[in-house]
Amino acid sequence: MRTVSQIYFRIVILVLILDACKDNSAPKGFYISKIVPTIKDIYQIKRLNDSLEYKSSYSDIILSNKDKRSSDVVMTIFENDTLSEFQKLKVYSTFDETYFEGKNNELQSKKNDTLLVYIDNFDGYSSEGVKIKIFKNFYKIEHLVRSDIIYREKPFEKTIVKSTYLELDKDKYSVNDSIYGKIKCEYNYTRGTTKQSIKLSGFFRTKVKQNLF
C-alpha cells in the first residue's frame, strides 16, 4: 500500500512537469525562437560588412548608402505559375505601441514589450516582406504588404505558416540594442483574391529604434 508521502511526491513531480511544459509551449499562433549568443560572430553576419545597404529613392527610415547591409535574406514568391525572387531586403525594428485616450481626449501611445522586426523591399512607395512579432522567446510571422494605394475597404488577409525557424542572439532587447538573427520560413499568404506561396531564408541584423518613422 502506497504511503501518503509517496503519493504526495508523485503529485509534486507531476505539477513540476506540467509547469515546465507550460513554460516551453508557445501561445497559439506563436513559435519558439532559438537563442544563439554567438550568431553575431559567424561568417554570414560579418560578410554583410562587405557591401552597402540598398538605398531607396526616398525615405528617412531606410539606411543611407554609407551603411552596411542589414541582411542577405532572399524571398521567393510563387503566384499564378510565376516565381519572383527578391534579394535587396532591408531590416528595421522598433517596439510595438499601445494606443489609448489621454486626459484631454487626445490619442496617446505607449511602448509595450512586443518587438517588431520588419524584413522587406521597401522602395519609398511600397514594400513586400515579412513582419516578425517577438515577445520574450516567442515569435509570430506575418506577411507584410505596404502601398501608397488607399483602399475603400481593407482586403481580407491571412497568413498560414507551413514551417518556420528563427535564431536570435538573445531573448530580451532594449532601444538602441543590436539584433542578430537567422530566419527560415515557408508560408501561404492570401490577400483578397491573390494567393501566394512564399519562402524566406537568410541572416539579418538591425538596431532597435525608438520610433519606426
Secondary structure by P-SEA (a helix, b strand, c coil): cccaaaaaaaaaaaaaaaaaaaaacccccbbbbbbbccccccccccccccccccccccccccccccccccccbbbbbbcccbbbbbcbbbbbbbbbbbbbbccccbbbbbbccbbbbbbcccccccbbbbbbbbccccbbbbbbbbcccccccccbbbbbbccbbbbbccccccccbbbbbbbbbcbbbbcccccbbbbbbbcbbbbbbcccc
